[in-house]
């Protein structure tokens, strides 16, 4: 069995755990191929392995007229019955107006490209690490006669846009990363869930992430250094961390914060309001 792993805008700065998962699947002898929507901004391709990964990834967003023509041809080749299934899915899409449903038609064309590419490369199943538009693409590929698909939910459903019921009801199975998210999807999507729904936390390479010295609690005799590494996005709670450090400094602690990471726009998004010297901190 060969599976495709569809990761939006791969490989970006936060995608190291996807890389670990791909490596683990291959260690189990599972033939995998990476698929993505498009390349991320160059500023977000920060890993040493990013260039190599991009060269081995198939991208679905059309890059010119030949790709658009190929997508249209793939749609037509699906035949009237399968096209009717895709059209019916678009018609019943929840939470989308006319423009939103027109956009789904473009995603259906990308789904047709995914279907054709999966057939050409012998991919029988696609796992999607998103419940946003990438899930739409895999859903349309399936409705048009392509491979089965599954999805992973990495955050609250509200973060991944409308039409969740449609994306989940056609999936072969779904994975959520926490107990809280499991409860959320069971409540919000009751009646539209796939037959199998499991929890699978995102992990690290435990054999590599080990301490070089035993843990010692902060004694107060030296500066308190806090290091945060991750995507710069409001949902990550950086603003709460900054306020906490500022409060410690106001109480007389020599608290120092260093943040590593970037926003989804390569510095043009959430990064912009930083640094905030008013709370005694300086960005690096």
RAPE-V466209 format. One record per helix or strand of 2 or more residues. SS is the DSSP state (h for helix, s for strand). FROM is the first residue (numbers start at 1). TO is the last residue. If there is no record, write none. Layout:
ss->SS from->FROM to->TO
ss->SS from->FROM to->TO
This chain:
ss->s from->2 to->6
ss->h from->16 to->27
ss->s from->31 to->36
ss->h from->42 to->44
ss->h from->50 to->55
ss->s from->58 to->59
ss->h from->65 to->77
ss->h from->80 to->91
ss->h from->98 to->121
ss->s from->125 to->128
ss->h from->133 to->143
ss->s from->148 to->153
ss->h from->157 to->160
ss->h from->164 to->169
ss->s from->173 to->176
ss->h from->179 to->188
ss->s from->196 to->199
ss->s from->224 to->229
ss->h from->234 to->236
ss->h from->238 to->250
ss->s from->255 to->260
ss->h from->270 to->273
ss->h from->277 to->279
